[in-house]
Amino acid sequence: MNKFLMTAAMLGVSGSTFASSLDEKINEVVAPIVNPFVGMIFSSIPLPFTDVQAPWIVLWLVVAAVFFTAYMGFINIRGFKHAVKIVKGDYADPKDSGDVTPFQALSTALSGTVGLGNIAGVAVAVTIGGAGATFWMILAGLLGMSTKFVECSLAVKYRTYNPDGTVSGGPMYYLSQGLEKRGNAALGRTLAVLFSIFAIGGALGGGNMFQANQAYKQVVGVTGGDLSFFADKGWLFGLILALLVAFVIIGGIKSIAKVTAKVVPFMAIIYVGAALVILLMNYNLIDDAFAQIINGAFTGEGITGGVIGVLIQGFKRAAFSNEAGVGSAAIAHSAVKTKELISEGYVSLLEPFIDTVVICTMTALVIIITGQLGSGLAGVELTSAAFGSSISWFPLVLAVAVVLFAFSTMISWSYYGLKAWTYLFGESKKAEMAFKLMFCTFVVIGASMNLGPVIDFSDAMIFSMALVNIVGLYIMAPEVKRDLKDYLLRLKNGEIKEQGKGAAELTKQ
């Protein structure tokens, strides 16, 4: 911790001039190195029979989502009701091994996905593609539910138990163990190591520095801008945020889960509640808004905005909002208390639905109904203006929400990065502490600087996680399908029983 404090102090000694100068020097050194990698990951290819080009990595995710939806028999639709019952605790058994309840696992994973993509990303999408982009955003969320089901089911099946009783799981484990079982041990180990490297880079960048940077800018904006106390004190804001993050993550996944189980519902209630108030205030315009969404969805502008604007411009800024296919949420779900691997796959279905279908759609409707679309604003400024046009004081609340979104995203991604780190360097207290101190130091760096190329690089790292992860999902999809068939048969035969209302109390622990 002393090294961490010394680093923070050094960043703050020379003020904003030093930070600006350091920004430039870092960008000059980093840009030539990372730009080729970023360019490769986000390079575009033409879509068949159209004049539209889309980044190939986006097509990789979309094609996978369509495939898993069809291959798993539309599990995203037919499994929804069962997923809700599991989260409620209807099937919870106090004897099940694991670290967290299904509700806590869902909250932890959601805290890593619900964030600036829901606020700023949606605004970017509808600005580029018009109201019709909302339709494609909803479709992307529904399809992503199936991808999430596959990866989180595998995460529970191939998780490992550490000597201290804690659980480690995620793509690193099911890629290495699952492919080894199929006689592809070398490929499995290679993919697992690559995924871990990408996950660490994504955790430190998009899951940390970017979140700290955006939270800092929002706080400065609502506290006086250039006249704000924090205007030239990014390092101080970062230090305060880092201490809060450290306070939570030192306790491990159980501590993270307890915090996210409280913060995520609180954030969602405030944000969705405000959106509902605005929709009720303008209820006579709702029909017209949906008409704009449907009509605009099938125009050239709407399709371009939906695919490129939503899936790239919108979700990219929040590590691909629902992260279906990225594999990050699978790390959180692997720690769940259950003996049924498929049951957590069901729980994970709810993530893209809540994150994209509900919260992102609410944001889009508010922007459309309040008439702010086409105002010339973009990103979080557009969302803030839309909410502020009906609730004058809401921009201040939105700033608080942004900080909470950033905080919850950071603590979740600290866990993702930690598990990737310990996979590479071993499960030990020393290795864990080294990563946590490094993570907290990067919070201060992120709030103090505008590291453009570094953030672009971290975004590319997160998308690279999806590239590696989905290769494994395709290979192991038949295994998940067999496990699903077995689970449904046992459920039908009564071998898997509801535990009664008392079991629901487990979700509160």
C-alpha positions as CSV (number, residue, x, y, z in Angstrom):
1,M,0.0,0.0,0.0
2,N,2.9,2.4,0.7
3,K,4.1,1.9,-2.9
4,F,0.6,2.7,-4.1
5,L,0.4,5.9,-2.1
6,M,3.8,7.0,-3.3
7,T,2.7,6.4,-6.9
8,A,-0.4,8.5,-6.4
9,A,1.6,11.3,-4.7
10,M,4.1,11.4,-7.5
11,L,1.3,11.7,-10.0
12,G,-0.1,14.7,-8.2
13,V,3.1,16.6,-7.5
14,S,3.3,18.6,-10.7
15,G,-0.5,19.0,-11.3
16,S,-2.3,19.0,-14.6
17,T,0.7,20.4,-16.6
18,F,2.8,17.4,-15.7
19,A,-0.1,15.0,-16.5
20,S,-0.7,16.6,-19.8
21,S,2.9,16.4,-20.7
22,L,3.1,12.8,-19.6
23,D,0.0,12.0,-21.6
24,E,1.7,13.2,-24.8
25,K,4.9,11.3,-24.1
26,I,3.0,8.0,-23.3
27,N,0.9,8.4,-26.4
28,E,3.9,9.1,-28.6
29,V,5.6,5.9,-27.3
30,V,2.5,3.6,-27.2
31,A,0.6,4.6,-30.3
32,P,3.0,3.2,-32.9
33,I,3.1,-0.1,-31.0
34,V,-0.6,-0.6,-30.3
35,N,-2.2,1.0,-33.4
36,P,-1.4,-2.0,-35.7
37,F,-3.1,-4.4,-33.2
38,V,-6.1,-2.1,-32.7
39,G,-6.4,-1.7,-36.5
40,M,-6.4,-5.4,-37.0
41,I,-9.0,-6.1,-34.4
42,F,-11.4,-3.4,-35.6
43,S,-10.7,-3.6,-39.3
44,S,-13.9,-3.7,-41.4
45,I,-15.0,-6.0,-44.1
46,P,-17.9,-5.5,-46.6
47,L,-21.3,-7.1,-45.8
48,P,-22.6,-9.3,-48.6
49,F,-25.2,-7.7,-50.9
50,T,-24.8,-4.3,-49.3
51,D,-22.5,-1.2,-49.5
52,V,-22.1,-1.4,-45.7
53,Q,-18.8,-2.4,-44.0
54,A,-18.6,-3.7,-40.4
55,P,-15.7,-4.7,-38.2
56,W,-15.1,-8.4,-38.6
57,I,-14.9,-8.9,-34.8
58,V,-18.5,-7.7,-34.5
59,L,-19.7,-10.1,-37.2
60,W,-17.8,-12.8,-35.3
61,L,-19.9,-12.1,-32.2
62,V,-23.2,-11.7,-34.1
63,V,-22.8,-14.9,-36.1
64,A,-21.9,-16.8,-32.9
65,A,-25.0,-15.4,-31.1
66,V,-27.3,-16.5,-34.0
67,F,-25.7,-19.9,-34.1
68,F,-26.0,-20.6,-30.4
69,T,-29.6,-19.4,-30.4
70,A,-30.6,-21.8,-33.1
71,Y,-28.4,-24.7,-31.9
72,M,-29.7,-24.5,-28.3
73,G,-33.3,-24.4,-29.5
74,F,-34.0,-20.8,-28.6
75,I,-33.0,-21.3,-25.0
76,N,-33.0,-17.5,-24.6
77,I,-36.8,-17.5,-25.0
78,R,-37.9,-20.8,-23.5
79,G,-35.6,-20.7,-20.6
80,F,-36.5,-17.3,-19.3
81,K,-39.1,-18.3,-16.8
82,H,-36.9,-21.0,-15.3
83,A,-34.0,-18.5,-15.0
84,V,-36.1,-16.2,-12.9
85,K,-37.1,-19.0,-10.5
86,I,-33.4,-20.0,-10.1
87,V,-32.4,-16.4,-9.3
88,K,-35.2,-16.2,-6.7
89,G,-33.7,-19.1,-4.9
90,D,-36.4,-21.7,-5.7
91,Y,-33.9,-24.4,-6.4
92,A,-31.2,-23.3,-4.0
93,D,-29.7,-25.9,-1.7
94,P,-27.6,-24.7,1.3
95,K,-25.4,-27.8,0.8
96,D,-24.3,-26.7,-2.6
97,S,-20.6,-25.8,-2.9
98,G,-19.5,-22.4,-4.2
99,D,-18.8,-18.9,-3.0
100,V,-21.9,-16.8,-3.9
101,T,-25.6,-17.2,-4.5
102,P,-27.1,-17.1,-8.0
103,F,-28.5,-13.6,-7.3
104,Q,-25.0,-12.4,-6.2
105,A,-23.4,-14.0,-9.2
106,L,-25.9,-12.3,-11.5
107,S,-25.4,-8.9,-9.7
108,T,-21.6,-9.2,-9.9
109,A,-21.7,-10.0,-13.6
110,L,-24.2,-7.2,-14.2
111,S,-22.1,-4.7,-12.4
112,G,-19.4,-5.4,-14.9
113,T,-21.7,-4.9,-17.9
114,V,-24.2,-2.2,-16.8
115,G,-22.4,1.1,-17.2
116,L,-21.5,3.8,-19.6
117,G,-22.6,1.7,-22.6
118,N,-26.2,2.0,-21.2
119,I,-25.9,5.8,-20.9
120,A,-23.4,7.0,-23.5
121,G,-23.3,4.1,-25.8
122,V,-27.0,4.1,-26.6
123,A,-26.9,7.8,-27.3
124,V,-24.1,7.3,-29.8
125,A,-26.0,4.5,-31.5
126,V,-29.2,6.4,-32.0
127,T,-27.3,9.5,-33.0
128,I,-25.6,7.5,-35.8
129,G,-28.5,5.3,-36.8
130,G,-31.6,7.1,-35.7
131,A,-34.4,5.7,-33.6
132,G,-34.3,2.4,-35.7
133,A,-31.0,1.5,-34.1
134,T,-32.9,0.6,-30.9
135,F,-34.6,-2.3,-32.7
136,W,-31.2,-3.8,-33.6
137,M,-29.9,-3.2,-30.1
138,I,-32.8,-5.2,-28.7
139,L,-32.2,-8.0,-31.2
140,A,-28.5,-8.1,-30.3
141,G,-29.4,-8.4,-26.6
142,L,-31.9,-11.2,-27.2
143,L,-29.4,-13.2,-29.3
144,G,-26.6,-12.5,-26.9
145,M,-28.6,-14.3,-24.2
146,S,-27.8,-17.7,-25.9
147,T,-24.1,-17.1,-26.1
148,K,-24.0,-16.2,-22.4
149,F,-25.9,-19.4,-21.6
150,V,-23.2,-21.5,-23.3
151,E,-20.2,-19.9,-21.8
152,C,-21.5,-19.7,-18.2
153,S,-22.7,-23.3,-18.2
154,L,-19.1,-24.4,-19.2
155,A,-17.6,-22.1,-16.6
156,V,-19.4,-23.9,-13.8
157,K,-18.7,-27.4,-15.3
158,Y,-14.9,-26.8,-15.5
159,R,-14.4,-24.7,-12.4
160,T,-11.7,-25.7,-9.9
161,Y,-11.6,-25.6,-6.1
162,N,-8.6,-24.0,-4.4
163,P,-7.0,-25.3,-1.2
164,D,-8.7,-22.5,0.8
165,G,-12.1,-23.6,-0.4
166,T,-12.6,-20.7,-2.9
167,V,-13.5,-21.3,-6.5
168,S,-11.7,-20.4,-9.7
169,G,-13.3,-20.7,-13.1
170,G,-13.9,-19.1,-16.5
171,P,-12.8,-19.5,-20.1
172,M,-9.2,-20.1,-19.0
173,Y,-10.3,-23.3,-17.3
174,Y,-12.9,-24.6,-19.7
175,L,-10.6,-23.9,-22.7
176,S,-7.7,-25.8,-21.2
177,Q,-9.6,-28.7,-19.6
178,G,-12.4,-29.0,-22.1
179,L,-10.1,-29.1,-25.2
180,E,-7.6,-31.4,-23.4
181,K,-10.5,-33.9,-22.9
182,R,-11.0,-33.8,-26.7
183,G,-7.3,-34.5,-27.3
184,N,-6.4,-30.9,-28.1
185,A,-4.4,-30.1,-24.9
186,A,-1.9,-27.9,-26.7
187,L,-4.6,-25.8,-28.4
188,G,-6.5,-25.6,-25.1
189,R,-3.5,-24.3,-23.1
190,T,-2.6,-21.8,-25.8
191,L,-6.1,-20.4,-26.0
192,A,-6.3,-20.2,-22.2
193,V,-3.0,-18.3,-21.9
194,L,-4.0,-15.9,-24.6
195,F,-7.4,-15.3,-23.0
196,S,-5.8,-14.6,-19.7
197,I,-3.4,-12.1,-21.2
198,F,-6.2,-10.3,-23.0
199,A,-8.4,-10.4,-19.8
200,I,-5.6,-8.7,-17.7
201,G,-5.1,-6.0,-20.3
202,G,-8.9,-5.5,-20.6
203,A,-9.3,-5.3,-16.8
204,L,-6.6,-2.7,-16.4
205,G,-7.8,-0.6,-19.3
206,G,-11.5,-0.7,-20.2
207,G,-12.5,-2.2,-16.8
208,N,-10.4,0.3,-14.8
209,M,-8.6,3.3,-16.4
210,F,-11.4,4.2,-18.7
211,Q,-14.0,3.9,-16.0
212,A,-12.0,6.1,-13.6
213,N,-11.4,8.6,-16.3
214,Q,-15.1,9.0,-17.3
215,A,-16.2,9.1,-13.6
216,Y,-13.7,11.9,-13.0
217,K,-14.9,13.9,-16.0
218,Q,-18.5,13.6,-14.9
219,V,-17.8,14.7,-11.4
220,V,-15.8,17.7,-12.6
221,G,-18.6,18.6,-15.1
222,V,-21.4,18.8,-12.4
223,T,-19.2,20.5,-9.8
224,G,-18.3,23.6,-11.8
225,G,-16.2,22.5,-14.7
226,D,-13.0,24.4,-14.9
227,L,-13.9,26.0,-11.6
228,S,-14.4,22.6,-9.9
229,F,-12.2,21.8,-6.9
230,F,-11.2,18.6,-8.8
231,A,-10.6,20.4,-12.1
232,D,-6.8,19.9,-11.9
233,K,-6.8,17.1,-9.3
234,G,-7.5,14.0,-11.2
235,W,-4.9,12.2,-9.1
236,L,-6.7,13.1,-5.9
237,F,-10.1,11.9,-7.3
238,G,-8.3,8.7,-8.5
239,L,-6.7,8.2,-5.1
240,I,-10.1,8.4,-3.3
241,L,-11.7,6.1,-5.8
242,A,-8.7,3.7,-5.6
243,L,-9.1,3.5,-1.8
244,L,-12.8,2.7,-2.1
245,V,-12.0,0.0,-4.7
246,A,-9.3,-1.4,-2.5
247,F,-11.6,-1.6,0.5
248,V,-14.0,-3.8,-1.5
249,I,-11.7,-6.0,-3.6
250,I,-9.3,-6.9,-0.7
251,G,-12.1,-9.1,0.6
252,G,-12.3,-11.2,-2.6
253,I,-15.4,-12.4,-4.5
254,K,-17.6,-12.7,-1.5
255,S,-17.0,-9.0,-0.6
256,I,-17.5,-7.9,-4.2
257,A,-20.7,-9.9,-4.5
258,K,-22.2,-8.4,-1.4
259,V,-21.5,-4.9,-2.6
260,T,-22.7,-5.5,-6.1
261,A,-25.8,-7.2,-4.8
262,K,-26.7,-3.9,-3.2
263,V,-25.3,-1.3,-5.6
264,V,-26.6,-2.9,-8.9
265,P,-30.3,-3.1,-7.9
266,F,-30.0,0.4,-6.4
267,M,-28.5,1.8,-9.7
268,A,-31.1,0.1,-11.8
269,I,-34.0,1.2,-9.7
270,I,-32.9,4.9,-9.8
271,Y,-32.1,4.9,-13.5
272,V,-35.0,2.8,-14.8
273,G,-37.3,4.6,-12.3
274,A,-36.4,8.0,-13.7
275,A,-36.9,6.7,-17.2
276,L,-40.3,5.3,-16.4
277,V,-41.3,8.7,-14.8
278,I,-40.4,10.5,-18.0
279,L,-42.2,7.9,-20.1
280,L,-45.3,8.3,-18.0
281,M,-45.1,12.1,-18.2
282,N,-45.0,11.7,-22.0
283,Y,-47.2,8.6,-22.3
284,N,-49.0,10.1,-25.4
285,L,-45.7,10.0,-27.3
286,I,-44.8,6.4,-26.6
287,D,-46.7,4.9,-29.6
288,D,-45.0,7.4,-31.9
289,A,-41.6,6.5,-30.4
290,F,-42.1,2.8,-31.1
291,A,-43.3,3.6,-34.6
292,Q,-40.1,5.5,-35.2
293,I,-38.1,2.6,-33.9
294,I,-39.9,0.0,-36.1
295,N,-39.9,2.2,-39.2
296,G,-36.4,3.3,-38.8
297,A,-35.0,-0.2,-38.2
298,F,-35.3,-1.2,-41.8
299,T,-34.0,1.9,-43.5
300,G,-30.4,2.0,-44.6
301,E,-29.6,4.5,-41.9
302,G,-31.3,2.4,-39.2
303,I,-29.5,-0.8,-40.1
304,T,-26.1,0.9,-40.3
305,G,-26.7,2.6,-37.0
306,G,-28.0,-0.6,-35.4
307,V,-25.1,-2.9,-36.3
308,I,-22.2,-0.5,-36.4
309,G,-23.5,2.3,-34.1
310,V,-24.8,0.0,-31.4
311,L,-22.5,-3.0,-31.5
312,I,-19.3,-0.9,-32.0
313,Q,-19.7,2.8,-31.2
314,G,-22.1,2.1,-28.3
315,F,-21.0,-1.1,-26.7
316,K,-17.3,-0.6,-27.4
317,R,-17.1,2.3,-24.8
318,A,-18.4,0.0,-22.1
319,A,-16.5,-3.2,-23.0
320,F,-19.4,-4.3,-25.2
321,S,-22.2,-3.6,-22.9
322,N,-23.6,-7.1,-22.3
323,E,-20.3,-8.8,-23.0
324,A,-22.0,-11.9,-24.5
325,G,-19.2,-14.0,-26.0
326,V,-16.4,-12.0,-24.3
327,G,-16.2,-14.6,-21.4
328,S,-15.8,-12.1,-18.6
329,A,-19.1,-12.9,-16.9
330,A,-18.4,-16.6,-17.0
331,I,-15.6,-15.9,-14.4
332,A,-18.2,-14.4,-12.0
333,H,-20.8,-17.1,-12.6
334,S,-18.3,-19.9,-12.0
335,A,-18.2,-19.0,-8.3
336,V,-21.9,-19.7,-7.8
337,K,-23.3,-22.1,-5.2
338,T,-24.8,-24.9,-7.2
339,K,-24.2,-28.5,-8.2
340,E,-26.1,-28.1,-11.5
341,L,-23.8,-26.6,-14.1
342,I,-26.7,-25.8,-16.5
343,S,-28.7,-23.9,-13.9
344,E,-26.2,-21.1,-13.9
345,G,-26.4,-21.0,-17.7
346,Y,-30.0,-20.2,-17.2
347,V,-29.2,-17.4,-14.7
348,S,-26.8,-15.8,-17.1
349,L,-29.6,-15.5,-19.7
350,L,-31.0,-12.6,-17.7
351,E,-27.8,-10.4,-18.0
352,P,-28.2,-9.3,-21.7
353,F,-31.9,-9.0,-21.1
354,I,-31.6,-6.6,-18.2
355,D,-28.6,-4.8,-19.5
356,T,-29.6,-4.4,-23.2
357,V,-33.3,-5.2,-23.7
358,V,-34.4,-3.3,-20.6
359,I,-32.0,-0.6,-19.5
360,C,-30.6,0.3,-23.0
361,T,-34.1,0.5,-24.4
362,M,-35.2,2.8,-21.7
363,T,-32.4,5.2,-22.5
364,A,-33.3,5.1,-26.2
365,L,-37.0,5.8,-25.5
366,V,-36.2,8.7,-23.3
367,I,-33.9,10.3,-25.9
368,I,-36.5,9.8,-28.6
369,I,-39.6,10.9,-26.7
370,T,-38.0,14.0,-25.2
371,G,-37.1,15.2,-28.7
372,Q,-33.4,15.5,-28.0
373,L,-32.4,13.2,-30.9
374,G,-30.9,15.5,-33.6
375,S,-30.1,18.2,-31.1
376,G,-26.4,18.0,-32.0
377,L,-25.4,16.5,-28.7
378,A,-23.9,13.0,-28.5
379,G,-22.9,10.4,-25.9
380,V,-23.5,11.0,-22.2
381,E,-24.3,14.7,-22.9
382,L,-27.3,13.7,-25.1
383,T,-28.6,11.3,-22.4
384,S,-28.1,13.9,-19.7
385,A,-30.0,16.5,-21.8
386,A,-32.8,14.1,-22.5
387,F,-33.4,13.3,-18.8
388,G,-32.8,16.9,-17.8
389,S,-35.4,18.2,-20.2
390,S,-38.1,16.5,-18.1
391,I,-36.4,16.3,-14.7
392,S,-34.2,19.4,-14.3
393,W,-32.1,18.1,-11.4
394,F,-31.5,14.6,-13.0
395,P,-28.1,15.5,-14.6
396,L,-26.7,15.6,-11.1
397,V,-28.2,12.2,-10.3
398,L,-26.9,10.9,-13.6
399,A,-23.4,12.0,-12.5
400,V,-23.8,10.0,-9.3
401,A,-25.1,7.1,-11.4
402,V,-22.0,7.3,-13.7
403,V,-19.7,7.1,-10.7
404,L,-21.6,4.2,-9.3
405,F,-21.6,2.4,-12.7
406,A,-17.9,3.0,-13.0
407,F,-17.2,1.8,-9.4
408,S,-19.2,-1.4,-9.8
409,T,-17.6,-2.1,-13.2
410,M,-14.2,-1.6,-11.7
411,I,-14.7,-4.0,-8.8
412,S,-16.1,-6.7,-11.0
413,W,-13.3,-6.4,-13.6
414,S,-10.8,-6.5,-10.8
415,Y,-12.0,-10.0,-10.1
416,Y,-11.9,-11.0,-13.7
417,G,-8.4,-9.7,-14.1
418,L,-7.4,-11.3,-10.8
419,K,-8.5,-14.8,-11.9
420,A,-6.7,-14.4,-15.2
421,W,-3.6,-13.3,-13.3
422,T,-3.7,-16.2,-10.8
423,Y,-4.3,-18.6,-13.7
424,L,-1.0,-17.5,-15.2
425,F,1.0,-17.0,-12.0
426,G,-0.6,-19.4,-9.5
427,E,-3.2,-19.2,-6.7
428,S,-1.4,-17.5,-3.8
429,K,-2.0,-14.6,-1.5
430,K,1.2,-13.0,-2.7
431,A,0.1,-13.1,-6.4
432,E,-3.4,-11.9,-5.5
433,M,-2.1,-8.9,-3.5
434,A,0.4,-8.0,-6.3
435,F,-2.5,-7.7,-8.8
436,K,-4.8,-5.9,-6.5
437,L,-2.1,-3.2,-5.7
438,M,-1.4,-2.9,-9.4
439,F,-5.1,-2.6,-10.2
440,C,-5.6,0.2,-7.6
441,T,-2.5,2.1,-8.9
442,F,-4.1,2.0,-12.4
443,V,-7.2,3.6,-11.0
444,V,-5.1,6.7,-10.1
445,I,-3.4,6.7,-13.5
446,G,-6.7,6.4,-15.3
447,A,-8.3,9.4,-13.5
448,S,-5.2,11.5,-13.9
449,M,-4.6,11.1,-17.7
450,N,-6.2,10.9,-21.1
451,L,-4.5,7.8,-22.4
452,G,-6.2,7.6,-25.9
453,P,-4.1,4.8,-27.5
454,V,-3.9,2.9,-24.2
455,I,-7.7,2.8,-23.9
456,D,-8.0,1.8,-27.6
457,F,-5.6,-1.0,-27.0
458,S,-7.5,-2.2,-23.9
459,D,-10.8,-2.2,-26.0
460,A,-9.0,-4.3,-28.6
461,M,-7.9,-6.7,-25.8
462,I,-11.4,-7.2,-24.6
463,F,-12.6,-8.0,-28.1
464,S,-9.7,-10.4,-28.4
465,M,-11.1,-12.2,-25.4
466,A,-14.2,-12.9,-27.5
467,L,-12.1,-14.1,-30.4
468,V,-10.4,-16.7,-28.3
469,N,-13.4,-17.6,-26.2
470,I,-15.9,-18.2,-29.0
471,V,-13.5,-20.7,-30.7
472,G,-13.8,-22.8,-27.6
473,L,-17.6,-22.3,-27.4
474,Y,-18.0,-23.7,-30.9
475,I,-16.0,-26.8,-30.1
476,M,-17.8,-27.5,-26.9
477,A,-21.3,-26.5,-27.9
478,P,-22.4,-30.2,-28.5
479,E,-21.3,-31.0,-24.9
480,V,-23.5,-28.1,-23.5
481,K,-26.4,-29.3,-25.6
482,R,-26.1,-32.8,-24.2
483,D,-25.9,-31.4,-20.6
484,L,-29.0,-29.3,-21.3
485,K,-30.9,-32.2,-22.6
486,D,-30.0,-34.2,-19.5
487,Y,-30.9,-31.3,-17.2
488,L,-34.3,-30.9,-18.8
489,L,-35.0,-34.6,-18.5
490,R,-34.2,-34.7,-14.8
491,L,-36.3,-31.5,-14.3
492,K,-39.2,-33.2,-16.0
493,N,-38.9,-36.4,-14.1
494,G,-38.8,-34.5,-10.7
495,E,-35.1,-35.4,-9.9
496,I,-34.4,-31.7,-9.7
497,K,-36.9,-30.2,-7.3
498,E,-37.8,-26.8,-6.0
499,Q,-36.5,-26.4,-2.4
500,G,-39.5,-24.3,-1.2
501,K,-39.9,-20.7,-0.3
502,G,-37.4,-20.9,2.5
503,A,-34.6,-21.5,0.1
504,A,-35.2,-18.0,-1.4
505,E,-33.6,-16.6,1.8
506,L,-30.3,-17.8,0.5
507,T,-30.3,-15.1,-2.1
508,K,-30.1,-12.5,0.6
509,Q,-27.0,-14.0,2.2
